């Protein structure tokens, strides 16, 4: 038998138990200082998500921030560049990261 939804009645039961609402928030401590003067290396998919959603990213050097500026206007962070080059050359792990 098929019924029209408008014909059905729904019942709402309220239990006698308690309900706990958990409000989870993540607080980030944003870095300050010389990091603001550089462009940093982050995974491309994380950067895109951060630009759209306004979520923070973590650079190779450890800087945490919400990207909002054009990175082409700044020089590359020396720490990020050094880490990136060591990853690409395979230093320390004997493999090639490309």
N, CA, C and O atoms as CSV, one atom per row, in Angstrom:
chain,resi,resn,atom,element,x,y,z
A,1,UNK,N,N,0.838,-1.168,0.000
A,1,UNK,CA,C,0.000,0.000,0.000
A,1,UNK,C,C,0.889,1.240,0.000
A,1,UNK,O,O,1.838,1.323,0.780
A,2,UNK,N,N,0.595,2.177,-0.848
A,2,UNK,CA,C,1.352,3.423,-0.940
A,2,UNK,C,C,0.512,4.534,-0.352
A,2,UNK,O,O,-0.660,4.700,-0.691
A,3,UNK,N,N,1.138,5.299,0.544
A,3,UNK,CA,C,0.426,6.422,1.164
A,3,UNK,C,C,1.069,7.733,0.767
A,3,UNK,O,O,2.278,7.818,0.548
A,4,UNK,N,N,0.251,8.728,0.683
A,4,UNK,CA,C,0.752,10.083,0.467
A,4,UNK,C,C,1.365,10.559,1.781
A,4,UNK,O,O,0.798,10.333,2.850
A,5,UNK,N,N,2.493,11.202,1.705
A,5,UNK,CA,C,3.180,11.675,2.907
A,5,UNK,C,C,2.294,12.621,3.700
A,5,UNK,O,O,2.389,12.663,4.926
A,6,UNK,N,N,1.458,13.363,3.049
A,6,UNK,CA,C,0.604,14.314,3.757
A,6,UNK,C,C,-0.418,13.611,4.640
A,6,UNK,O,O,-0.972,14.224,5.553
A,7,UNK,N,N,-0.672,12.337,4.381
A,7,UNK,CA,C,-1.640,11.592,5.182
A,7,UNK,C,C,-1.019,10.978,6.424
A,7,UNK,O,O,-1.736,10.612,7.356
A,8,UNK,N,N,0.289,10.862,6.452
A,8,UNK,CA,C,0.920,10.201,7.588
A,8,UNK,C,C,1.058,11.165,8.749
A,8,UNK,O,O,1.202,12.374,8.567
A,9,UNK,N,N,1.013,10.616,9.916
A,9,UNK,CA,C,1.193,11.414,11.122
A,9,UNK,C,C,2.497,10.985,11.769
A,9,UNK,O,O,2.858,9.808,11.765
A,10,UNK,N,N,3.174,11.935,12.307
A,10,UNK,CA,C,4.418,11.609,12.993
A,10,UNK,C,C,4.264,11.913,14.465
A,10,UNK,O,O,3.565,12.847,14.858
A,11,UNK,N,N,4.917,11.122,15.256
A,11,UNK,CA,C,4.885,11.325,16.701
A,11,UNK,C,C,6.291,11.676,17.162
A,11,UNK,O,O,7.284,11.120,16.692
A,12,UNK,N,N,6.341,12.589,18.069
A,12,UNK,CA,C,7.611,12.963,18.658
A,12,UNK,C,C,7.587,12.544,20.114
A,12,UNK,O,O,6.716,12.946,20.886
A,13,UNK,N,N,8.550,11.736,20.465
A,13,UNK,CA,C,8.636,11.294,21.850
A,13,UNK,C,C,9.815,11.991,22.498
A,13,UNK,O,O,10.912,12.059,21.943
A,14,UNK,N,N,9.560,12.498,23.671
A,14,UNK,CA,C,10.614,13.154,24.429
A,14,UNK,C,C,10.970,12.247,25.590
A,14,UNK,O,O,10.125,11.920,26.423
A,15,UNK,N,N,12.222,11.849,25.635
A,15,UNK,CA,C,12.672,10.966,26.697
A,15,UNK,C,C,12.904,11.729,27.988
A,15,UNK,O,O,12.916,12.960,28.008
A,16,UNK,N,N,13.084,10.990,29.047
A,16,UNK,CA,C,13.311,11.611,30.346
A,16,UNK,C,C,14.795,11.778,30.644
A,16,UNK,O,O,15.158,12.313,31.692
A,17,UNK,N,N,15.656,11.327,29.739
A,17,UNK,CA,C,17.100,11.430,29.954
A,17,UNK,C,C,17.604,12.831,29.673
A,17,UNK,O,O,16.847,13.717,29.275
A,18,UNK,N,N,18.879,13.011,29.884
A,18,UNK,CA,C,19.475,14.324,29.620
A,18,UNK,C,C,20.265,14.275,28.320
A,18,UNK,O,O,20.623,13.204,27.831
A,19,UNK,N,N,20.521,15.423,27.788
A,19,UNK,CA,C,21.264,15.519,26.546
A,19,UNK,C,C,22.443,16.455,26.760
A,19,UNK,O,O,22.304,17.517,27.369
A,20,UNK,N,N,23.601,16.054,26.255
A,20,UNK,CA,C,24.797,16.873,26.366
A,20,UNK,C,C,25.183,17.364,24.985
A,20,UNK,O,O,25.290,16.578,24.043
A,21,UNK,N,N,25.390,18.652,24.870
A,21,UNK,CA,C,25.827,19.232,23.611
A,21,UNK,C,C,27.289,19.605,23.770
A,21,UNK,O,O,27.660,20.357,24.672
A,22,UNK,N,N,28.104,19.075,22.889
A,22,UNK,CA,C,29.537,19.334,22.942
A,22,UNK,C,C,29.880,20.376,21.888
A,22,UNK,O,O,29.660,20.164,20.696
A,23,UNK,N,N,30.412,21.487,22.331
A,23,UNK,CA,C,30.803,22.564,21.430
A,23,UNK,C,C,32.315,22.514,21.279
A,23,UNK,O,O,33.053,22.950,22.163
A,24,UNK,N,N,32.773,21.974,20.139
A,24,UNK,CA,C,34.205,21.854,19.915
A,24,UNK,C,C,34.693,23.024,19.085
A,24,UNK,O,O,34.146,23.323,18.023
A,25,UNK,N,N,35.720,23.677,19.576
A,25,UNK,CA,C,36.343,24.774,18.845
A,25,UNK,C,C,37.848,24.582,18.888
A,25,UNK,O,O,38.417,24.216,19.916
A,26,UNK,N,N,38.461,24.829,17.782
A,26,UNK,CA,C,39.911,24.749,17.718
A,26,UNK,C,C,40.458,26.164,17.715
A,26,UNK,O,O,40.089,26.989,16.879
A,27,UNK,N,N,41.335,26.427,18.656
A,27,UNK,CA,C,41.958,27.741,18.712
A,27,UNK,C,C,43.389,27.609,18.217
A,27,UNK,O,O,44.123,26.714,18.635
A,28,UNK,N,N,43.770,28.497,17.335
A,28,UNK,CA,C,45.102,28.478,16.774
A,28,UNK,C,C,45.894,29.662,17.299
A,28,UNK,O,O,45.358,30.754,17.486
A,29,UNK,N,N,47.149,29.434,17.527
A,29,UNK,CA,C,48.046,30.521,17.889
A,29,UNK,C,C,48.809,30.885,16.625
A,29,UNK,O,O,49.634,30.110,16.139
A,30,UNK,N,N,48.532,32.042,16.109
A,30,UNK,CA,C,49.159,32.471,14.869
A,30,UNK,C,C,50.514,33.082,15.158
A,30,UNK,O,O,50.692,33.812,16.133
A,31,UNK,N,N,51.456,32.775,14.300
A,31,UNK,CA,C,52.813,33.272,14.474
A,31,UNK,C,C,52.913,34.730,14.056
A,31,UNK,O,O,52.182,35.206,13.187
A,32,UNK,N,N,53.830,35.413,14.696
A,32,UNK,CA,C,54.101,36.802,14.367
A,32,UNK,C,C,55.577,36.939,14.046
A,32,UNK,O,O,56.348,35.998,14.232
A,33,UNK,N,N,55.966,38.086,13.574
A,33,UNK,CA,C,57.380,38.346,13.359
A,33,UNK,C,C,57.775,38.308,11.902
A,33,UNK,O,O,56.981,38.634,11.020
A,34,UNK,N,N,59.030,37.901,11.655
A,34,UNK,CA,C,59.597,37.937,10.308
A,34,UNK,C,C,58.878,37.033,9.318
A,34,UNK,O,O,58.993,37.234,8.109
A,35,UNK,N,N,58.142,36.046,9.802
A,35,UNK,CA,C,57.425,35.144,8.898
A,35,UNK,C,C,56.470,35.905,7.986
A,35,UNK,O,O,56.172,35.455,6.880
A,36,UNK,N,N,55.992,37.059,8.450
A,36,UNK,CA,C,55.030,37.841,7.671
A,36,UNK,C,C,55.650,38.438,6.411
A,36,UNK,O,O,54.926,38.874,5.516
A,37,UNK,N,N,56.951,38.463,6.332
A,37,UNK,CA,C,57.632,39.093,5.200
A,37,UNK,C,C,57.941,38.118,4.078
A,37,UNK,O,O,58.568,38.502,3.091
A,38,UNK,N,N,57.519,36.866,4.204
A,38,UNK,CA,C,57.894,35.836,3.244
A,38,UNK,C,C,56.681,35.077,2.713
A,38,UNK,O,O,55.615,35.049,3.329
A,39,UNK,N,N,56.883,34.461,1.547
A,39,UNK,CA,C,55.952,33.458,1.033
A,39,UNK,C,C,56.422,32.117,1.578
A,39,UNK,O,O,57.623,31.866,1.671
A,40,UNK,N,N,55.483,31.265,1.935
A,40,UNK,CA,C,55.825,29.985,2.551
A,40,UNK,C,C,55.334,28.828,1.706
A,40,UNK,O,O,54.389,28.968,0.930
A,41,UNK,N,N,55.988,27.670,1.861
A,41,UNK,CA,C,55.594,26.466,1.143
A,41,UNK,C,C,54.582,25.687,1.970
A,41,UNK,O,O,54.833,25.341,3.125
A,42,UNK,N,N,53.432,25.416,1.357
A,42,UNK,CA,C,52.400,24.563,1.956
A,42,UNK,C,C,51.856,23.668,0.848
A,42,UNK,O,O,51.983,24.010,-0.327
A,43,UNK,N,N,51.249,22.519,1.197
A,43,UNK,CA,C,50.638,21.678,0.161
A,43,UNK,C,C,49.557,22.455,-0.597
A,43,UNK,O,O,48.739,23.147,0.008
A,44,UNK,N,N,49.564,22.331,-1.921
A,44,UNK,CA,C,48.659,23.112,-2.774
A,44,UNK,C,C,47.195,22.896,-2.411
A,44,UNK,O,O,46.423,23.853,-2.374
A,45,UNK,N,N,46.797,21.634,-2.138
A,45,UNK,CA,C,45.394,21.368,-1.802
A,45,UNK,C,C,45.003,22.010,-0.470
A,45,UNK,O,O,43.860,22.430,-0.293
A,46,UNK,N,N,45.943,22.084,0.457
A,46,UNK,CA,C,45.675,22.748,1.739
A,46,UNK,C,C,45.539,24.257,1.552
A,46,UNK,O,O,44.712,24.895,2.203
A,47,UNK,N,N,46.349,24.823,0.667
A,47,UNK,CA,C,46.286,26.255,0.403
A,47,UNK,C,C,44.947,26.630,-0.228
A,47,UNK,O,O,44.328,27.621,0.158
A,48,UNK,N,N,44.507,25.832,-1.197
A,48,UNK,CA,C,43.221,26.097,-1.848
A,48,UNK,C,C,42.089,26.040,-0.836
A,48,UNK,O,O,41.226,26.918,-0.805
A,49,UNK,N,N,42.096,25.001,-0.008
A,49,UNK,CA,C,41.064,24.859,1.030
A,49,UNK,C,C,41.092,26.051,1.986
A,49,UNK,O,O,40.045,26.588,2.349
A,50,UNK,N,N,42.285,26.457,2.388
A,50,UNK,CA,C,42.422,27.567,3.336
A,50,UNK,C,C,41.920,28.879,2.746
A,50,UNK,O,O,41.300,29.682,3.444
A,51,UNK,N,N,42.185,29.094,1.474
A,51,UNK,CA,C,41.735,30.329,0.829
A,51,UNK,C,C,40.208,30.369,0.721
A,51,UNK,O,O,39.601,31.433,0.837
A,52,UNK,N,N,39.597,29.210,0.498
A,52,UNK,CA,C,38.141,29.145,0.356
A,52,UNK,C,C,37.450,29.150,1.714
A,52,UNK,O,O,36.484,29.885,1.920
A,53,UNK,N,N,37.943,28.331,2.642
A,53,UNK,CA,C,37.274,28.124,3.927
A,53,UNK,C,C,37.773,29.042,5.041
A,53,UNK,O,O,37.114,29.176,6.073
A,54,UNK,N,N,38.926,29.671,4.843
A,54,UNK,CA,C,39.473,30.532,5.888
A,54,UNK,C,C,40.113,29.763,7.027
A,54,UNK,O,O,40.181,30.251,8.155
A,55,UNK,N,N,40.586,28.550,6.727
A,55,UNK,CA,C,41.228,27.734,7.754
A,55,UNK,C,C,42.741,27.945,7.717
A,55,UNK,O,O,43.294,28.258,6.663
A,56,UNK,N,N,43.404,27.780,8.841
A,56,UNK,CA,C,44.856,27.975,8.882
A,56,UNK,C,C,45.610,26.842,8.185
A,56,UNK,O,O,45.116,25.719,8.081
A,57,UNK,N,N,46.796,27.156,7.720
A,57,UNK,CA,C,47.699,26.176,7.125
A,57,UNK,C,C,49.007,26.191,7.899
A,57,UNK,O,O,49.311,27.146,8.614
A,58,UNK,N,N,49.783,25.108,7.743
A,58,UNK,CA,C,51.087,25.012,8.392
A,58,UNK,C,C,52.144,24.919,7.298
A,58,UNK,O,O,52.120,24.000,6.479
A,59,UNK,N,N,53.063,25.867,7.288
A,59,UNK,CA,C,54.147,25.878,6.301
A,59,UNK,C,C,55.218,24.865,6.688
A,59,UNK,O,O,55.242,24.375,7.816
A,60,UNK,N,N,56.100,24.557,5.744
A,60,UNK,CA,C,57.200,23.634,6.031
A,60,UNK,C,C,58.052,24.109,7.197
A,60,UNK,O,O,58.583,23.295,7.953
A,61,UNK,N,N,58.185,25.421,7.347
A,61,UNK,CA,C,59.010,25.979,8.428
A,61,UNK,C,C,58.286,25.964,9.772
A,61,UNK,O,O,58.897,26.242,10.803
A,62,UNK,N,N,56.984,25.640,9.773
A,62,UNK,CA,C,56.223,25.581,11.019
A,62,UNK,C,C,55.291,26.752,11.244
A,62,UNK,O,O,54.509,26.737,12.194
A,63,UNK,N,N,55.350,27.758,10.402
A,63,UNK,CA,C,54.463,28.923,10.556
A,63,UNK,C,C,53.018,28.496,10.334
A,63,UNK,O,O,52.717,27.750,9.402
A,64,UNK,N,N,52.124,28.978,11.202
A,64,UNK,CA,C,50.692,28.715,11.092
A,64,UNK,C,C,49.995,30.043,10.841
A,64,UNK,O,O,50.184,31.005,11.585
A,65,UNK,N,N,49.185,30.087,9.783
A,65,UNK,CA,C,48.459,31.319,9.464
A,65,UNK,C,C,47.326,31.025,8.500
A,65,UNK,O,O,47.265,29.960,7.887
A,66,UNK,N,N,46.432,31.991,8.382
A,66,UNK,CA,C,45.353,31.914,7.403
A,66,UNK,C,C,45.784,32.765,6.212
A,66,UNK,O,O,45.868,33.988,6.327
A,67,UNK,N,N,46.056,32.133,5.071
A,67,UNK,CA,C,46.533,32.896,3.920
A,67,UNK,C,C,45.459,33.822,3.365
A,67,UNK,O,O,44.297,33.440,3.227
A,68,UNK,N,N,45.870,35.043,3.053
A,68,UNK,CA,C,44.914,36.003,2.509
A,68,UNK,C,C,45.563,36.942,1.497
A,68,UNK,O,O,44.872,37.752,0.879
A,69,UNK,N,N,46.861,36.847,1.320
A,69,UNK,CA,C,47.577,37.743,0.410
A,69,UNK,C,C,48.165,36.961,-0.752
A,69,UNK,O,O,48.319,35.741,-0.691
A,70,UNK,N,N,48.489,37.690,-1.810
A,70,UNK,CA,C,49.139,37.087,-2.963
A,70,UNK,C,C,50.592,36.774,-2.596
A,70,UNK,O,O,51.360,37.698,-2.331
A,71,UNK,N,N,50.986,35.506,-2.574
A,71,UNK,CA,C,52.346,35.154,-2.159
A,71,UNK,C,C,53.417,35.596,-3.150
A,71,UNK,O,O,54.597,35.634,-2.802
A,72,UNK,N,N,53.024,35.929,-4.377
A,72,UNK,CA,C,54.001,36.362,-5.375
A,72,UNK,C,C,54.635,37.707,-5.032
A,72,UNK,O,O,55.664,38.074,-5.599
A,73,UNK,N,N,54.030,38.429,-4.119
A,73,UNK,CA,C,54.545,39.752,-3.740
A,73,UNK,C,C,55.708,39.679,-2.750
A,73,UNK,O,O,56.348,40.694,-2.475
A,74,UNK,N,N,55.985,38.499,-2.216
A,74,UNK,CA,C,56.987,38.362,-1.160
A,74,UNK,C,C,58.074,37.374,-1.571
A,74,UNK,O,O,57.823,36.486,-2.385
A,75,UNK,N,N,59.281,37.517,-1.016
A,75,UNK,CA,C,60.326,36.523,-1.277
A,75,UNK,C,C,60.004,35.216,-0.547
A,75,UNK,O,O,59.255,35.206,0.430
A,76,UNK,N,N,60.577,34.122,-1.035
A,76,UNK,CA,C,60.342,32.809,-0.433
A,76,UNK,C,C,61.053,32.722,0.912
A,76,UNK,O,O,62.189,33.174,1.057
A,77,UNK,N,N,60.376,32.140,1.887
A,77,UNK,CA,C,60.939,31.928,3.222
A,77,UNK,C,C,62.198,31.064,3.101
A,77,UNK,O,O,62.140,29.981,2.519
A,78,UNK,N,N,63.329,31.519,3.637
A,78,UNK,CA,C,64.567,30.743,3.522
A,78,UNK,C,C,64.473,29.366,4.184
A,78,UNK,O,O,65.040,28.397,3.681
A,79,UNK,N,N,63.761,29.278,5.306
A,79,UNK,CA,C,63.623,27.986,5.982
A,79,UNK,C,C,62.787,27.019,5.147
A,79,UNK,O,O,63.153,25.854,4.993
A,80,UNK,N,N,61.670,27.499,4.609
A,80,UNK,CA,C,60.828,26.654,3.752
A,80,UNK,C,C,61.617,26.182,2.536
A,80,UNK,O,O,61.553,25.012,2.158
A,81,UNK,N,N,62.361,27.105,1.926
A,81,UNK,CA,C,63.136,26.769,0.733
A,81,UNK,C,C,64.182,25.704,1.044
A,81,UNK,O,O,64.362,24.761,0.272
A,82,UNK,N,N,64.865,25.851,2.162
A,82,UNK,CA,C,65.889,24.885,2.560
A,82,UNK,C,C,65.272,23.506,2.800
A,82,UNK,O,O,65.814,22.492,2.361
A,83,UNK,N,N,64.150,23.476,3.492
A,83,UNK,CA,C,63.467,22.203,3.769
A,83,UNK,C,C,62.993,21.569,2.463
A,83,UNK,O,O,63.174,20.369,2.254
A,84,UNK,N,N,62.387,22.369,1.586
A,84,UNK,CA,C,61.884,21.862,0.305
A,84,UNK,C,C,63.017,21.271,-0.536
A,84,UNK,O,O,62.875,20.191,-1.110
A,85,UNK,N,N,64.143,21.990,-0.603
A,85,UNK,CA,C,65.271,21.508,-1.394
A,85,UNK,C,C,65.857,20.228,-0.820
A,85,UNK,O,O,66.285,19.352,-1.572
A,86,UNK,N,N,65.881,20.106,0.505
A,86,UNK,CA,C,66.398,18.873,1.106
A,86,UNK,C,C,65.442,17.705,0.859
A,86,UNK,O,O,65.883,16.563,0.730
A,87,UNK,N,N,64.146,17.980,0.792
A,87,UNK,CA,C,63.165,16.927,0.494
A,87,UNK,C,C,63.293,16.481,-0.963
A,87,UNK,O,O,63.216,15.288,-1.255
A,88,UNK,N,N,63.484,17.415,-1.860
A,88,UNK,CA,C,63.583,17.103,-3.289
A,88,UNK,C,C,64.851,16.337,-3.613
A,88,UNK,O,O,64.846,15.465,-4.482
A,89,UNK,N,N,65.941,16.655,-2.920
A,89,UNK,CA,C,67.208,15.991,-3.215
A,89,UNK,C,C,67.305,14.635,-2.539
A,89,UNK,O,O,68.205,13.851,-2.840
A,90,UNK,N,N,66.378,14.355,-1.620
A,90,UNK,CA,C,66.391,13.072,-0.935
A,90,UNK,C,C,67.413,12.996,0.171
A,90,UNK,O,O,67.757,11.899,0.611
A,91,UNK,N,N,67.914,14.137,0.638
A,91,UNK,CA,C,68.911,14.145,1.708
A,91,UNK,C,C,68.384,13.434,2.940
A,91,UNK,O,O,67.273,13.689,3.406
A,92,UNK,N,N,69.208,12.539,3.454
A,92,UNK,CA,C,68.881,11.898,4.719
A,92,UNK,C,C,68.083,10.621,4.604
A,92,UNK,O,O,68.177,9.775,5.493
A,93,UNK,N,N,67.293,10.434,3.540
A,93,UNK,CA,C,66.498,9.212,3.485
A,93,UNK,C,C,66.931,8.295,2.347
A,93,UNK,O,O,66.402,7.192,2.207
A,94,UNK,N,N,67.873,8.731,1.546
A,94,UNK,CA,C,68.396,7.878,0.490
A,94,UNK,C,C,67.462,7.699,-0.691
A,94,UNK,O,O,67.770,6.940,-1.609
A,95,UNK,N,N,66.320,8.387,-0.686
A,95,UNK,CA,C,65.366,8.247,-1.787
A,95,UNK,C,C,65.135,9.568,-2.469
A,95,UNK,O,O,65.597,10.614,-2.012
A,96,UNK,N,N,64.420,9.512,-3.561
A,96,UNK,CA,C,64.103,10.724,-4.306
A,96,UNK,C,C,62.669,11.115,-4.018
A,96,UNK,O,O,61.766,10.295,-4.184
A,97,UNK,N,N,62.437,12.337,-3.596
A,97,UNK,CA,C,61.102,12.780,-3.193
A,97,UNK,C,C,60.237,13.209,-4.371
A,97,UNK,O,O,59.067,13.531,-4.164
A,98,UNK,N,N,60.749,13.227,-5.579
A,98,UNK,CA,C,59.957,13.700,-6.726
A,98,UNK,C,C,59.009,12.654,-7.210
A,98,UNK,O,O,58.269,12.886,-8.166
